[in-house]
Amino acid sequence: MSLSPVAEIRVHQIDGTTVLIPASPAVSLVNILLSAGISIHHRCGGKAECGTCRVRLSSANQNIRFANAISPKEAQRLETMGAHPEDGERLACQTYISADCDVHLFS
């Protein structure tokens, strides 16, 4: 899998600012954000155990798949947290972006 950027992420930060950053499906969203200097909590180190890296994903084009499918472990953590994956809520440590999308940070 290529590390070359294939998508552009529009990151909506808590302070209301928006940042555009490139994404590769070979790198987790949490690592993409951290590499771009965007602060995001990630207490468990990317193991889908804490839920502190929860984000909401969206895309103007609903006909494309812009991220990998939710794994059973991620689904369990999201359910435990009371998160809403049907509304695009994901764990950034488990998400790999493959097409342009918006990422909304919670913390």
C-alpha positions in Angstrom: 0.0 0.0 0.0 1.3 3.4 -0.9 2.2 6.1 1.6 1.6 8.7 -1.0 -1.4 11.0 -0.2 -4.6 9.9 -2.1 -7.1 12.1 -0.3 -7.5 15.4 1.3 -9.0 15.7 4.8 -10.7 18.9 6.0 -10.2 18.9 9.8 -12.7 20.9 11.8 -11.0 21.8 15.0 -12.7 22.5 18.4 -11.7 26.2 18.2 -13.7 26.6 15.0 -10.7 26.6 12.6 -10.4 24.3 9.6 -7.2 22.8 8.3 -6.7 20.8 5.0 -4.2 18.0 5.2 -3.3 15.1 2.9 -4.1 11.5 3.8 -2.9 8.0 2.8 -4.9 4.9 3.4 -1.7 3.3 4.8 -1.6 5.5 7.8 -4.2 5.7 10.6 -6.2 8.9 11.0 -4.8 9.6 14.5 -1.2 9.4 13.1 -2.1 11.6 10.1 -3.5 14.2 12.5 -0.5 14.0 14.9 2.0 14.3 12.0 0.2 17.4 10.8 0.6 19.0 14.3 -3.1 18.6 15.2 -3.6 17.7 18.8 -5.9 14.7 19.5 -6.1 12.6 22.6 -5.1 8.9 22.2 -4.5 7.5 25.6 -4.3 3.8 24.7 -1.8 4.3 21.8 -4.1 3.1 19.0 -5.5 -0.1 20.4 -9.2 0.9 20.4 -9.3 0.5 24.2 -9.9 4.0 25.5 -12.1 5.9 23.0 -10.3 9.2 23.6 -9.6 9.7 19.8 -13.3 9.7 18.8 -14.0 11.8 15.7 -17.0 12.3 13.4 -16.4 11.7 9.7 -18.5 13.1 6.9 -18.4 13.5 3.1 -20.3 15.6 0.6 -20.3 12.6 -1.7 -22.4 10.0 0.1 -21.9 7.5 -2.8 -18.3 6.8 -2.0 -16.6 4.9 0.7 -14.0 7.2 2.2 -12.8 5.1 5.1 -12.3 1.5 6.1 -15.1 -0.5 7.7 -15.5 -0.5 11.4 -13.9 -3.5 13.1 -15.8 -5.6 15.7 -13.4 -4.2 18.4 -14.0 -0.6 17.4 -17.7 -1.2 17.2 -17.7 -2.6 20.8 -15.7 0.4 22.1 -18.1 2.9 20.3 -21.1 1.1 21.7 -19.6 1.2 25.2 -19.1 4.9 24.9 -22.6 5.6 23.6 -21.1 6.9 20.3 -23.1 6.9 17.1 -21.2 5.2 14.2 -24.3 5.6 12.0 -23.7 9.4 12.2 -20.0 8.9 11.2 -18.5 8.6 14.7 -15.3 6.6 14.6 -12.1 6.1 16.5 -9.2 7.9 14.7 -6.8 5.2 15.7 -8.8 2.6 13.8 -9.7 4.7 10.8 -7.9 4.7 7.5 -9.0 7.4 5.0 -9.1 6.6 1.2 -11.1 9.5 -0.2 -11.7 13.2 0.5 -13.7 13.8 3.7 -14.3 16.0 6.6 -13.1 15.1 10.1 -14.7 16.8 13.1 -12.7 16.7 16.4 -14.4 16.3 19.7 -11.4 16.9 22.0 
